Amino acid sequence: YAVVGTNAGPQAVDRALSETARFPWVKGLVIRTTWPEIETSQGKYDFSTIDADIEKAAARGKRVFILMGTKSFSGDDKAVPAYLRTAEYGGGAFRIQIKRGGYGENAAIYNSRVADRLQALYQALGNRYNTDNNVEGVIFNETALGMAVKPLTPAQQQAQFSNLARVNIAARNAFANSNMIQY
């Protein structure tokens, strides 16, 4: 599988499919998306970009992995949808420092309400793509906390990983017929 780069632009899938067409051993593409790109408001999901990418790949006899991002590595990119950036969800994300300079975000799934919304997203993705023959599976970004600008408490760290385990069990159930990879 060839990975389509982050922020590679709207023609990235077309380019990747063209560049890999002569290599029959490339079974497909890993297409990246983020939580805010899919969940446009609470419980409202826009799968149109993923659907279009899957259709392009299928037309060339390729399959896709969907790489779902809940972390950002740029100050302009957001890790969570706007509706989570409220007191109800504890702001939804925490700021991380990037080694190469600058800041990004990580979803604050130590907050159980944020974890519940992430679980709902994964269930919606599974409902849509689990039985799609053009989808090889789903990949979830790395579990690392990152270098939090404001260090997480030990309780927050523990909750981050406990909630992640709960969310991943729900994701596995949602993608019962697909490959699932957790970085």
C-alpha positions in Angstrom: 0.0 0.0 0.0 1.2 3.5 -0.9 0.6 6.2 1.7 -0.9 9.5 0.4 0.8 12.3 2.3 -0.7 14.6 4.8 -1.9 17.9 3.2 -0.9 16.6 -0.2 -3.8 18.4 -1.9 -7.0 17.4 -3.7 -5.2 15.6 -6.6 -3.0 13.5 -4.3 -5.0 10.3 -4.7 -5.1 10.7 -8.5 -1.3 11.3 -8.5 -0.7 8.3 -6.3 -2.8 6.0 -8.4 -1.1 7.2 -11.6 2.4 6.7 -10.0 1.7 3.2 -8.8 -0.3 2.0 -11.8 2.7 0.2 -13.2 3.4 -1.7 -10.0 0.9 -4.5 -9.7 2.3 -5.4 -6.2 0.8 -2.1 -4.9 -2.6 -3.3 -3.8 -3.9 0.2 -3.0 -3.6 3.4 -1.0 -3.6 4.5 2.5 -5.8 7.6 2.4 -5.6 10.1 5.3 -8.5 11.9 6.9 -9.1 13.6 10.2 -11.8 13.7 12.8 -12.8 17.3 12.0 -12.9 16.6 8.2 -15.5 13.8 8.8 -17.6 14.9 11.8 -18.7 18.4 10.6 -21.0 18.8 13.6 -22.0 16.6 16.5 -23.3 13.3 15.0 -23.2 14.6 11.4 -20.7 12.9 9.2 -19.4 13.8 5.8 -17.9 10.8 4.0 -17.9 12.4 0.6 -14.1 12.8 0.3 -13.4 9.3 1.5 -16.2 7.9 -0.9 -14.6 9.8 -3.8 -11.1 8.4 -3.0 -12.5 4.9 -2.7 -14.3 5.2 -6.0 -11.1 6.5 -7.8 -9.1 3.6 -6.3 -11.7 1.0 -7.2 -11.9 2.2 -10.8 -8.2 1.3 -11.0 -8.6 -2.0 -9.3 -7.1 -0.8 -6.0 -8.3 -0.9 -2.5 -7.8 1.5 0.4 -7.0 1.7 4.0 -8.5 4.7 5.8 -6.0 6.4 8.1 -8.0 8.2 10.8 -6.2 11.1 12.5 -7.0 12.4 16.0 -3.8 14.3 16.3 -2.4 17.3 14.4 1.2 18.3 13.8 0.6 21.9 12.8 -0.9 24.9 14.5 -3.4 25.4 11.7 -4.7 21.8 11.8 -7.1 20.7 14.5 -7.3 17.3 16.1 -11.0 17.5 17.0 -14.2 19.0 15.6 -15.2 22.5 16.6 -18.1 21.4 18.8 -15.7 19.6 21.1 -13.9 22.8 21.9 -16.3 23.7 24.6 -16.2 23.5 28.4 -18.6 20.5 28.1 -15.8 18.5 26.6 -12.9 20.2 28.5 -11.7 21.9 25.3 -11.6 18.6 23.4 -7.9 18.6 22.8 -4.6 19.5 24.4 -1.7 21.3 22.8 1.5 19.5 22.0 4.9 20.8 21.0 6.4 19.4 17.8 10.1 18.4 17.8 10.6 20.1 14.5 9.2 23.3 15.9 5.7 24.7 16.4 2.6 23.2 18.0 -0.1 20.7 17.3 -2.9 19.0 19.2 -3.9 15.6 20.5 -7.5 14.6 21.1 -8.1 14.7 24.9 -9.6 11.3 25.2 -8.8 11.3 28.9 -12.1 13.1 29.0 -14.7 10.3 28.8 -17.1 12.6 26.9 -14.5 13.1 24.2 -13.8 9.4 24.1 -17.6 8.7 23.7 -17.7 11.0 20.7 -14.6 9.3 19.2 -16.3 5.9 19.7 -19.4 7.2 17.9 -17.2 8.3 15.0 -15.5 4.9 14.8 -18.9 3.2 14.9 -20.2 5.5 12.0 -17.0 4.7 10.0 -17.6 1.0 10.6 -21.2 1.1 9.7 -20.2 2.8 6.4 -17.1 0.9 5.4 -16.8 -2.4 7.3 -18.4 -4.4 4.5 -17.1 -2.3 1.6 -15.1 -4.7 -0.6 -12.9 -1.7 -1.7 -11.8 -1.0 1.8 -9.0 -3.1 3.2 -9.4 -1.7 6.7 -8.8 1.3 9.0 -5.7 2.6 10.6 -5.7 4.8 13.8 -2.9 7.2 14.4 -0.2 6.7 17.1 -1.2 6.4 20.7 1.7 8.6 22.0 0.6 11.5 24.1 3.1 13.8 22.5 5.0 16.6 24.4 2.0 18.3 26.1 2.6 22.0 26.5 0.8 21.7 29.8 1.8 18.3 31.2 -1.0 15.9 31.8 -1.6 14.7 35.3 -1.0 11.0 36.1 -4.8 10.5 36.3 -5.2 12.1 32.8 -2.5 9.9 31.4 -4.1 6.8 32.8 -7.5 7.8 31.6 -6.1 8.6 28.1 -5.0 5.0 27.7 -7.9 3.4 29.5 -10.4 5.3 27.3 -8.3 4.5 24.2 -8.6 0.8 25.0 -12.4 1.1 25.4 -12.6 3.1 22.1 -10.5 0.5 20.3 -12.7 -2.4 21.5 -15.7 -0.5 20.0 -13.7 0.2 16.8 -12.8 -3.5 16.5 -16.5 -4.4 16.9 -17.4 -1.8 14.3 -14.8 -3.1 11.8 -15.4 -6.8 12.6 -14.9 -7.8 8.9 -11.9 -5.5 8.2 -8.3 -5.1 9.1 -7.7 -2.7 11.9 -4.3 -1.2 12.8 -3.5 1.0 15.8 -0.2 2.8 15.4 
